[in-house]
Amino acid sequence: MELEKHRANSDLKEVFDIKKQVDNLSEQIFGESNSVKIDLYDLDDSYQIIVEAAGVEQRDIELAIQDNELTIAGIRKINDENKKVLINERPRGKFQRTIKLPTAVLEEKITAYQKDGLLILNLPKT
């Protein structure tokens, strides 16, 4: 079987163009640009939240809890000012995400660490 090289590249470009259009539409509708993706786990005595944080330094992340809502905010810095950009898909700039926690947590006992591009939060329940 012979591959159609030009068609495959064209198809991929169409997929990326569609993704970009969907992202732009989502930003217009929901006002969310550069949000972060999370996983939330219930570990019986605590919640664990895993945040995609590739390229974000820990000092550039802020956490706040108010009325059982956790806000994760920060900034992605990408140093490409002296480079000719051909493809730009990685998010950059400020981001913020607020989630409602199922129950109250002990704010003073929250721990966080980064590993493999992820921010791992442990939030002990009250």
C-alpha positions in Angstrom: 0.0 0.0 0.0 1.4 3.4 -1.0 0.8 6.4 1.3 -0.5 9.6 -0.1 2.0 12.0 1.5 0.5 15.2 0.4 -3.0 14.2 1.4 -1.9 13.1 4.8 -0.3 16.4 5.5 -3.4 18.2 4.2 -5.7 16.2 6.4 -3.6 16.9 9.5 -3.6 20.6 8.7 -7.4 20.5 8.4 -7.6 18.7 11.8 -5.4 21.4 13.5 -7.4 24.2 11.8 -10.6 22.7 13.1 -9.2 22.4 16.6 -8.0 26.0 16.5 -11.5 27.1 15.4 -13.1 25.2 18.2 -10.7 26.6 20.8 -11.4 30.2 19.5 -15.1 29.6 19.6 -14.9 28.2 23.2 -12.9 31.3 24.2 -15.5 33.6 22.7 -18.4 31.8 24.4 -17.0 31.0 27.8 -14.3 33.7 28.0 -11.8 31.0 29.0 -8.4 31.3 27.4 -5.6 29.2 28.5 -7.5 27.2 31.1 -5.8 24.2 32.6 -7.0 20.6 32.6 -7.4 18.7 35.9 -8.2 15.4 37.3 -10.0 15.3 40.7 -9.8 12.2 42.9 -11.6 11.3 46.1 -9.1 9.5 48.4 -11.6 9.0 51.3 -9.8 11.3 53.8 -8.6 13.9 51.2 -9.0 15.0 47.6 -6.2 14.8 45.1 -6.1 17.2 42.2 -3.7 16.7 39.3 -3.2 19.8 37.2 -1.5 19.9 33.8 1.3 22.4 34.4 4.0 21.6 31.8 6.3 24.6 31.5 5.0 26.4 34.5 7.3 27.1 37.4 5.9 26.5 40.9 6.6 30.1 41.9 4.3 31.2 39.0 1.3 29.3 40.4 -1.2 30.7 43.0 -3.9 28.7 44.8 -6.9 30.2 46.7 -9.8 28.6 48.4 -13.1 30.4 49.2 -16.5 28.9 50.0 -15.3 25.4 48.9 -14.1 26.7 45.6 -10.5 26.2 44.6 -8.9 28.6 42.2 -5.7 27.7 40.4 -4.0 30.6 38.6 -0.6 31.1 37.1 1.4 32.1 34.0 3.0 30.0 31.3 6.2 31.7 30.1 7.7 30.5 26.8 10.9 32.1 25.6 10.6 32.2 21.9 11.1 35.9 21.2 14.2 35.3 19.1 12.8 32.5 17.1 10.8 32.3 13.9 7.6 30.5 15.0 6.3 28.0 12.4 3.7 26.3 14.6 2.4 27.7 17.9 0.1 25.2 19.8 1.4 25.3 23.3 -0.7 27.6 25.5 1.1 30.6 27.0 0.2 33.5 29.2 -2.0 33.7 32.2 -4.4 30.9 33.1 -7.0 30.4 35.7 -9.4 27.6 36.7 -11.9 27.5 39.5 -13.6 24.3 40.7 -16.2 23.6 43.3 -15.0 21.1 45.9 -17.6 18.5 47.0 -16.8 19.2 50.7 -14.8 21.6 52.9 -11.0 21.0 53.2 -8.4 21.9 55.7 -6.7 24.8 54.0 -3.7 24.9 56.3 -2.9 21.3 55.5 -2.9 21.5 51.7 0.3 20.2 50.1 1.5 20.6 46.6 4.4 19.4 44.5 5.3 19.2 40.8 6.4 16.0 39.0 6.7 15.3 35.3 4.9 18.5 34.2 2.0 18.0 36.6 1.1 19.9 39.8 -0.2 17.4 42.4 -2.4 18.9 45.1 -3.5 17.0 48.3 -6.4 18.6 50.1 -7.3 16.9 53.4 -11.1 16.9 54.1 -12.5 18.5 57.3 
